[in-house]
């Protein structure tokens, strides 16, 4: 896939990827079909992913990044140290038709139980104690 991202878009994606944690780690076996399948799932879910390629040397990481991009139809955003950052835009999903709501009936439905009885109000406390305390403290 040809690189269709502008320099500004790459810069923005690098900034977004900075706070991400690596989703995958390449092991001693390198880039297997199972790893590619997992990268496909991760890119499909997240668009932008980080991959840690610790056991590979620099040249092997370059080859692995090119192979990942070729096999997953993704774009290489950055290769810095042992981290590979890969991006593939999610396909646009068609909008689902919204369901029209039926008007609710005015009668109670059989699912509802009997209405709850009103809460009984407790009598309020009288405040003669408060007024008595105030009157005592105001006396000399």
Helices and strands as residue ranges (DSSP letters): H 7-18, E 24-25, H 33-46, E 48-52, H 58-72, E 75-80, E 83-87, H 128-138
